[in-house]
């Protein structure tokens, strides 16, 4: 039995069944058309012969003309019959005797006596001809079905060649060798699949790149403070010193340990975020969700003596989303805005509905950014503020997992930065109310 999971077998089977059905239907129609045409010719011939015979009889008024015609035409059997209560019109009857088939026409002869001229013809040869035609049609049908099966097998194999090609290319890839698929020679039906694979390969490229940068950066960020701590300890132990010097060195080492602890916490946050990607999505009113978070952000901003405002549009926007990942992005945007905005400066949480989705922005009045730098690379720090340099890296990872994208640009009306998260409506995660 053909496997239900085989696309090739299903396609070939459906193609064979459809083609065979069409051939059988066409053959039946053709055979019946030939049969009807042959019988129509026979009936016309009988009517013509009978009409001629009746004319000869009426012109000569000689009853022997009928017998002489019958003797002159061996293929015909002619006689006059009485048919009472029969319609006064030409009728036909077909009967079989001694393995022979006969066709009889009853032609009205003398109406007042209900007599008909019965002309019978042996059509056994016609039946043999029809049987021969039927056998030939069946042989042609079987040959055609065999060719259809053969061609369906070849065609189904040709259709899955691009799939085999894509599978081979994917199987040859590993974490060290990712190459985009060349779409020039791929059939147009497989372009969406190839483009999706290329998009996935591109995302894997970025993921591997950032993972490598993360590992290298982690090693560097941890190795440097450890080396500093070791050097300070060695210098302090070179000779006896006052207790204050030892205490100062211990305090400095504790400060470095605190910084390393924060960095490790940020690295652990990456693992938590990856776990959040498997969180079950839920449907929420995004505008209401942003307003609730804005109340907490306003408290944080107020503690830093900064002003926090909201400008949320539309009034409602339902979304199927993973809230934990969204919080990662919002918290990073707002924390950076609070960090770089001066006292009494203004921070705005804004949402705007667009044709292709919903745009969420955090606008600050800080020092701005260098747009030529890769702001999302791990352990990249900008400005004079402390930090591990992993915030935007985590935010971008969360945005990618949500199916959205983020970017940062400088404000054009004044000094400051606009951090934006865009969630497209063409993903299955967005349900507009």
Backbone torsions as a table, in degrees:
resi	resn	phi	psi	omega
1	UNK	NA	140.4	-179.7
2	UNK	-67.7	141.3	-179.4
3	UNK	-70.0	133.6	179.1
4	UNK	-70.0	-16.7	-177.9
5	UNK	-93.4	-0.7	-178.3
6	UNK	-91.5	110.8	177.7
7	UNK	-65.3	-40.6	-178.8
8	UNK	-61.2	-47.3	-179.8
9	UNK	-64.5	-39.6	178.6
10	UNK	-63.4	-45.0	179.9
11	UNK	-62.2	-46.6	-179.3
12	UNK	-62.3	-43.1	-179.3
13	UNK	-63.6	-45.5	179.9
14	UNK	-65.0	-38.4	178.7
15	UNK	-65.2	-43.2	179.6
16	UNK	-64.5	-45.8	-178.9
17	UNK	-63.0	-44.6	-179.3
18	UNK	-64.6	-45.9	-178.8
19	UNK	-66.8	-43.6	179.5
20	UNK	-63.0	-39.9	178.2
21	UNK	-62.1	-44.3	178.7
22	UNK	-63.1	-41.3	-179.8
23	UNK	-64.9	-44.6	-179.9
24	UNK	-62.7	-45.2	179.9
25	UNK	-62.0	-44.8	179.6
26	UNK	-63.2	-40.4	-179.3
27	UNK	-66.3	-42.1	178.1
28	UNK	-61.7	-44.8	178.9
29	UNK	-62.7	-43.3	-179.3
30	UNK	-64.5	-45.4	-179.4
31	UNK	-62.1	-45.1	179.7
32	UNK	-66.2	-34.3	177.1
33	UNK	-65.3	-43.2	177.8
34	UNK	-63.4	-43.8	-179.0
35	UNK	-62.7	-46.0	180.0
36	UNK	-63.9	-40.0	179.6
37	UNK	-63.3	-43.0	179.7
38	UNK	-64.0	-43.7	-179.8
39	UNK	-68.7	-33.4	175.8
40	UNK	-64.0	-39.6	177.2
41	UNK	-64.4	-39.7	178.3
42	UNK	-63.4	-45.8	-179.8
43	UNK	-64.5	-39.2	178.3
44	UNK	-63.7	-41.5	179.4
45	UNK	-62.6	-44.1	179.2
46	UNK	-63.8	-42.0	179.7
47	UNK	-64.0	-41.9	179.5
48	UNK	-62.6	-45.4	-179.3
49	UNK	-64.5	-42.4	-179.9
50	UNK	-66.5	-42.3	178.6
51	UNK	-61.6	-43.1	178.2
52	UNK	-61.8	-41.3	-179.4
53	UNK	-64.1	-43.7	179.9
54	UNK	-64.1	-39.3	178.6
55	UNK	-63.9	-41.2	178.6
56	UNK	-62.6	-41.3	-179.7
57	UNK	-64.9	-44.5	-177.1
58	UNK	-70.4	-30.5	-179.7
59	UNK	-74.5	-32.3	-179.0
60	UNK	-100.9	-20.4	-175.1
61	UNK	53.4	39.5	-176.8
62	UNK	-118.3	111.4	-178.4
63	UNK	-66.2	-18.3	179.2
64	UNK	-75.3	-12.4	178.8
65	UNK	-63.3	-32.2	-180.0
66	UNK	-68.4	-45.0	179.2
67	UNK	-65.3	-41.1	179.9
68	UNK	-64.1	-34.7	177.8
69	UNK	-67.8	-41.3	179.5
70	UNK	-64.6	-37.7	178.4
71	UNK	-71.5	-29.7	-179.0
72	UNK	-76.7	-19.3	-178.1
73	UNK	-122.7	97.2	-176.4
74	UNK	-67.8	-23.1	-178.8
75	UNK	-74.5	-12.2	-176.4
76	UNK	-114.4	145.1	171.8
77	UNK	-118.9	121.1	-171.9
78	UNK	-121.3	135.1	175.1
79	UNK	-159.8	160.1	178.6
80	UNK	-101.0	129.6	-178.0
81	UNK	-126.6	153.5	176.5
82	UNK	-101.6	125.6	179.7
83	UNK	-129.7	97.8	-179.0
84	UNK	-79.8	145.9	178.6
85	UNK	60.5	27.8	174.4
86	UNK	-104.5	147.2	-179.3
87	UNK	-62.7	143.4	-177.3
88	UNK	-83.5	68.2	179.2
89	UNK	-155.4	168.4	-178.3
90	UNK	-72.5	127.4	178.0
91	UNK	-131.8	162.3	-178.9
92	UNK	-127.6	147.8	174.0
93	UNK	-139.0	146.3	-179.2
94	UNK	-125.7	130.8	179.9
95	UNK	-142.7	159.4	-177.5
96	UNK	-120.3	131.3	178.1
97	UNK	-139.9	129.5	176.6
98	UNK	50.8	51.6	176.8
99	UNK	61.0	20.4	175.8
100	UNK	-122.7	149.9	-176.3
101	UNK	-112.5	133.7	-177.2
102	UNK	-125.5	146.3	176.0
103	UNK	-121.5	125.2	-176.3
104	UNK	-118.4	135.9	174.5
105	UNK	-111.3	133.1	177.6
106	UNK	-106.2	111.4	-174.7
107	UNK	-107.9	125.6	179.6
108	UNK	-55.8	126.5	-173.2
109	UNK	-111.8	-64.2	176.1
110	UNK	-125.2	109.8	-173.3
111	UNK	-66.1	-38.3	-175.4
112	UNK	-69.2	-19.2	179.7
113	UNK	-109.6	6.5	-178.7
114	UNK	53.8	38.7	179.6
115	UNK	-100.0	146.2	-178.8
116	UNK	-129.7	145.7	174.1
117	UNK	-89.6	114.0	-178.7
118	UNK	-97.9	115.1	178.9
119	UNK	-112.9	118.0	-175.7
120	UNK	-113.3	137.8	179.6
121	UNK	-128.6	140.2	176.3
122	UNK	-79.1	117.1	-178.7
123	UNK	-112.5	26.4	179.5
124	UNK	-62.4	-40.2	178.5
125	UNK	-63.3	-34.8	176.8
126	UNK	-65.1	-40.8	177.4
127	UNK	-62.9	-41.4	178.0
128	UNK	-63.0	-38.7	177.5
129	UNK	-62.8	-42.8	178.8
130	UNK	-65.4	-38.8	177.1
131	UNK	-64.1	-40.1	177.6
132	UNK	-63.9	-41.7	177.4
133	UNK	-62.0	-42.8	-179.6
134	UNK	-62.4	-43.1	178.6
135	UNK	-62.4	-42.5	179.1
136	UNK	-64.3	-39.7	178.3
137	UNK	-63.2	-41.7	179.2
138	UNK	-65.3	-40.0	178.3
139	UNK	-64.2	-43.2	177.9
140	UNK	-62.4	-41.0	179.0
141	UNK	-62.3	-45.8	179.9
142	UNK	-63.2	-40.5	177.9
143	UNK	-64.6	-41.7	179.8
144	UNK	-65.1	-40.6	179.0
145	UNK	-65.0	-39.2	176.8
146	UNK	-61.6	-44.4	177.9
147	UNK	-64.0	-36.8	178.6
148	UNK	-64.4	-43.0	178.4
149	UNK	-61.2	-43.5	179.6
150	UNK	-63.4	-47.2	-179.7
151	UNK	-67.6	-36.1	178.7
152	UNK	-64.5	-38.6	177.5
153	UNK	-63.6	-44.5	178.5
154	UNK	-65.6	-43.7	-177.3
155	UNK	-65.5	-42.8	178.9
156	UNK	-63.7	-33.9	177.1
157	UNK	-68.3	-39.2	178.3
158	UNK	-64.8	-35.3	-177.4
159	UNK	-68.0	-30.3	-177.5
160	UNK	-95.0	2.0	176.7
161	UNK	-60.0	-44.7	176.7
162	UNK	-59.4	-35.9	178.4
163	UNK	-64.7	-43.8	178.0
164	UNK	-62.6	-39.0	179.6
165	UNK	-63.9	-46.2	179.0
166	UNK	-63.5	-40.2	-179.9
167	UNK	-64.0	-41.5	179.5
168	UNK	-62.8	-43.5	-180.0
169	UNK	-65.5	-39.9	179.2
170	UNK	-68.4	-37.3	-179.1
171	UNK	-66.9	-27.1	-179.0
172	UNK	-82.5	-6.1	-179.3
173	UNK	-88.2	147.8	171.4
174	UNK	-140.2	-173.9	-175.7
175	UNK	-66.4	-15.5	-179.8
176	UNK	-102.7	-7.7	-177.2
177	UNK	-141.1	97.4	176.1
178	UNK	-119.2	124.3	-177.9
179	UNK	-131.3	135.2	178.7
180	UNK	-68.0	151.9	-179.0
181	UNK	-84.2	134.0	176.9
182	UNK	-75.2	118.0	-174.4
183	UNK	-94.7	5.2	-176.6
184	UNK	-67.7	-40.0	-175.2
185	UNK	-99.8	9.8	-179.0
186	UNK	-90.1	134.4	177.1
187	UNK	-55.7	150.4	-174.2
188	UNK	-61.5	-28.7	179.7
189	UNK	-66.6	-25.4	-177.3
190	UNK	-99.6	1.8	179.9
191	UNK	-61.5	-44.2	178.3
192	UNK	-57.7	-40.0	178.9
193	UNK	-65.9	-44.7	179.8
194	UNK	-63.9	-40.8	179.0
195	UNK	-65.6	-37.9	177.3
196	UNK	-64.6	-40.7	178.0
197	UNK	-64.5	-43.0	178.4
198	UNK	-62.3	-39.1	177.3
199	UNK	-64.1	-40.6	178.1
200	UNK	-65.5	-41.3	178.3
201	UNK	-61.4	-40.8	179.0
202	UNK	-63.5	-41.2	178.4
203	UNK	-66.3	-37.2	177.7
204	UNK	-65.8	-38.5	175.9
205	UNK	-55.5	-50.2	-179.2
206	UNK	-64.0	-39.8	-179.1
207	UNK	-63.8	-46.6	179.4
208	UNK	-62.8	-40.4	179.8
209	UNK	-61.2	-48.2	-179.2
210	UNK	-68.7	-33.9	177.4
211	UNK	-64.8	-41.9	177.9
212	UNK	-63.4	-44.9	178.3
213	UNK	-62.3	-36.4	179.8
214	UNK	-65.9	-45.6	-179.7
215	UNK	-65.4	-45.7	179.4
216	UNK	-63.4	-44.2	179.8
217	UNK	-64.0	-39.4	178.7
218	UNK	-62.6	-45.9	179.2
219	UNK	-60.9	-42.3	-179.2
220	UNK	-67.5	-45.8	-176.9
221	UNK	-65.2	-30.5	179.2
222	UNK	-86.8	-32.9	-178.0
223	UNK	-68.9	-40.4	-176.9
224	UNK	-62.5	-52.8	179.5
225	UNK	-64.5	-32.6	176.6
226	UNK	-64.1	-41.3	177.4
227	UNK	-63.8	-40.0	179.1
228	UNK	-64.0	-45.0	179.3
229	UNK	-60.7	-43.8	-179.6
230	UNK	-63.5	-41.9	-179.8
231	UNK	-63.2	-45.1	179.9
232	UNK	-62.5	-40.1	179.0
233	UNK	-65.4	-41.9	179.5
234	UNK	-65.1	-41.5	179.2
235	UNK	-64.9	-40.3	-178.9
236	UNK	-66.2	-32.2	-176.9
237	UNK	-88.7	1.4	-179.9
238	UNK	-63.7	-37.4	-179.4
239	UNK	-149.9	160.0	178.2
240	UNK	-61.5	139.4	-179.8
241	UNK	-133.5	173.8	177.9
242	UNK	-73.3	156.6	-178.1
243	UNK	-59.1	-33.9	-179.3
244	UNK	-61.8	-34.9	-179.9
245	UNK	-67.8	-41.3	177.8
246	UNK	-63.8	-42.7	-179.7
247	UNK	-63.6	-40.7	179.1
248	UNK	-62.4	-43.1	179.1
249	UNK	-64.0	-42.3	179.6
250	UNK	-63.4	-39.8	179.1
251	UNK	-64.3	-42.5	178.8
252	UNK	-63.7	-41.5	177.8
253	UNK	-64.8	-40.0	177.2
254	UNK	-62.5	-37.4	177.5
255	UNK	-63.7	-42.2	177.9
256	UNK	-65.2	-39.2	178.9
257	UNK	-63.1	-39.7	177.5
258	UNK	-61.8	-41.5	178.8
259	UNK	-64.9	-41.0	177.8
260	UNK	-65.2	-37.6	179.1
261	UNK	-63.1	-40.8	177.2
262	UNK	-63.2	-40.5	-179.7
263	UNK	-64.5	-43.1	178.8
264	UNK	-64.1	-37.1	177.0
265	UNK	-62.2	-39.9	177.5
266	UNK	-65.9	-38.4	178.2
267	UNK	-65.8	-40.2	176.2
268	UNK	-64.3	-29.3	178.6
269	UNK	-63.6	-30.6	177.2
270	UNK	-62.7	-43.9	177.8
271	UNK	-63.8	-40.2	178.2
272	UNK	-64.2	-38.4	-179.8
273	UNK	-66.2	-39.8	176.7
274	UNK	-63.1	-34.4	175.4
275	UNK	-68.6	-32.9	179.5
276	UNK	-67.5	-21.1	178.5
277	UNK	-65.0	-20.8	178.8
278	UNK	-95.9	8.3	176.7
279	UNK	-65.5	142.1	-179.8
280	UNK	-69.4	121.2	178.6
281	UNK	-64.0	146.2	176.6
282	UNK	-131.0	157.5	179.0
283	UNK	-89.8	122.8	-179.9
284	UNK	-132.9	158.9	169.9
285	UNK	-83.9	106.4	-172.7
286	UNK	-62.2	-38.3	-178.6
287	UNK	-65.2	-42.7	177.2
288	UNK	-64.6	-39.7	178.7
289	UNK	-61.8	-43.7	179.2
290	UNK	-65.3	-39.2	-179.7
291	UNK	-65.0	-39.7	178.5
292	UNK	-65.0	-41.6	178.0
293	UNK	-68.1	-33.5	-179.3
294	UNK	-62.6	-32.6	178.5
295	UNK	-63.1	-40.6	178.0
296	UNK	-70.0	-39.3	179.0
297	UNK	-64.5	-35.5	-179.7
298	UNK	-64.2	-35.5	178.4
299	UNK	-65.8	-43.8	178.8
300	UNK	-62.6	-42.7	-179.6
301	UNK	-65.7	-38.5	-179.7
302	UNK	-64.7	-35.7	177.4
303	UNK	-64.0	-29.8	178.2
304	UNK	-92.8	9.8	179.2
305	UNK	60.2	46.1	177.2
306	UNK	-129.3	154.0	-173.3
307	UNK	-97.3	129.8	-179.8
308	UNK	-117.9	126.4	-179.2
309	UNK	-127.2	164.4	177.6
310	UNK	-129.3	147.8	174.0
311	UNK	-143.6	84.7	-170.6
312	UNK	-106.5	120.6	176.8
313	UNK	-134.0	143.3	-3.1
314	UNK	-77.5	-166.3	-178.7
315	UNK	-76.2	-21.5	-179.7
316	UNK	-154.5	141.7	178.0
317	UNK	-153.4	103.8	-177.4
318	UNK	-79.5	140.6	-174.7
319	UNK	-147.3	137.5	171.8
320	UNK	-94.2	109.6	-168.0
321	UNK	-153.9	165.6	174.7
322	UNK	-96.4	106.1	-172.6
323	UNK	-60.9	-35.2	-177.2
324	UNK	-60.8	-42.3	179.0
325	UNK	-66.5	-38.3	178.7
326	UNK	-64.7	-38.7	178.6
327	UNK	-63.5	-38.1	177.5
328	UNK	-55.1	-46.9	-177.4
329	UNK	-67.5	-47.8	-177.1
330	UNK	-62.9	-43.5	-178.9
331	UNK	-62.7	-40.9	179.2
332	UNK	-64.7	-44.9	179.5
333	UNK	-59.4	-48.1	-175.8
334	UNK	-70.3	-40.6	179.4
335	UNK	-62.7	-41.3	176.4
336	UNK	-65.2	-40.3	179.3
337	UNK	-63.3	-43.1	178.7
338	UNK	-66.4	-38.9	-177.6
339	UNK	-63.7	-42.0	-172.6
340	UNK	-98.5	-7.7	177.7
341	UNK	-83.4	131.1	179.2
342	UNK	-69.6	166.6	178.9
343	UNK	-59.1	142.8	-176.9
344	UNK	68.0	7.2	175.4
345	UNK	-77.6	166.3	-172.4
346	UNK	-112.4	136.7	176.0
347	UNK	-124.6	132.6	-176.4
348	UNK	-123.0	127.7	170.6
349	UNK	-97.5	118.7	-171.6
350	UNK	-127.1	143.8	173.3
351	UNK	-135.6	137.0	-177.8
352	UNK	-135.7	131.4	176.1
353	UNK	-84.8	129.6	177.7
354	UNK	-119.4	171.8	-178.1
355	UNK	-61.5	-34.4	-174.9
356	UNK	-101.4	2.7	179.2
357	UNK	159.1	-159.4	-178.8
358	UNK	-118.4	131.4	-179.5
359	UNK	-109.2	124.6	179.0
360	UNK	-114.5	126.9	-176.7
361	UNK	-130.7	146.1	171.1
362	UNK	-117.2	117.5	-174.3
363	UNK	-109.9	122.5	179.4
364	UNK	-115.0	176.3	178.6
365	UNK	-124.3	45.6	-177.8
366	UNK	-90.3	-147.1	-172.1
367	UNK	-89.4	-6.7	-178.0
368	UNK	86.0	-177.3	-176.5
369	UNK	-132.8	165.0	171.9
370	UNK	-94.7	102.4	-173.4
371	UNK	-69.0	-12.6	179.0
372	UNK	-80.9	-12.0	-178.1
373	UNK	-89.7	154.9	173.5
374	UNK	-82.2	96.1	-173.2
375	UNK	-74.2	-15.7	-174.4
376	UNK	-100.5	3.2	177.1
377	UNK	-72.3	144.7	-178.6
378	UNK	-70.2	146.5	176.6
379	UNK	63.8	25.2	174.2
380	UNK	-99.4	121.4	-177.7
381	UNK	-114.2	139.2	179.4
382	UNK	-131.6	147.9	-177.7
383	UNK	83.6	-171.2	-176.8
384	UNK	-103.6	18.2	-178.7
385	UNK	-98.3	147.4	-179.6
386	UNK	-80.6	161.4	178.5
387	UNK	159.4	167.0	-178.9
388	UNK	-82.2	-17.1	-179.1
389	UNK	79.3	25.3	-179.0
390	UNK	-113.7	-3.8	-173.9
391	UNK	-61.4	-54.8	-178.9
392	UNK	-68.1	-31.2	175.3
393	UNK	-60.6	-45.6	178.2
394	UNK	-67.0	-38.6	-179.6
395	UNK	-63.3	-42.3	179.4
396	UNK	-66.5	-40.1	177.7
397	UNK	-60.8	-42.0	178.8
398	UNK	-66.0	-41.1	178.9
399	UNK	-63.3	-41.4	177.7
400	UNK	-61.9	-41.2	179.6
401	UNK	-65.6	-28.6	178.0
402	UNK	-79.9	-8.0	-176.1
403	UNK	83.5	12.5	179.6
404	UNK	-110.4	-164.6	177.3
405	UNK	-149.1	155.5	179.9
406	UNK	-128.2	155.7	174.7
407	UNK	-157.3	159.0	179.4
408	UNK	-126.2	134.7	176.5
409	UNK	-139.1	160.0	175.8
410	UNK	-81.0	149.0	175.7
411	UNK	-69.3	147.2	178.5
412	UNK	-99.3	-19.1	-178.3
413	UNK	-85.5	-27.9	-178.8
414	UNK	-161.1	-172.5	178.3
415	UNK	-77.4	139.6	178.8
416	UNK	146.9	179.4	-175.8
417	UNK	-127.8	146.5	173.9
418	UNK	-115.8	112.9	176.6
419	UNK	-101.3	123.4	-170.2
420	UNK	-124.6	137.9	170.5
421	UNK	-117.2	124.9	179.6
422	UNK	-115.2	125.7	177.8
423	UNK	-110.7	109.3	-175.3
424	UNK	-73.2	144.4	-179.8
425	UNK	-81.6	-8.3	-179.7
426	UNK	-86.0	6.3	173.2
427	UNK	-94.4	160.1	-179.3
428	UNK	-74.8	-4.9	-176.9
429	UNK	-84.9	-11.2	-174.3
430	UNK	-106.0	127.9	175.4
431	UNK	-127.7	108.9	-176.7
432	UNK	-81.1	138.0	179.3
433	UNK	-90.9	NA	NA
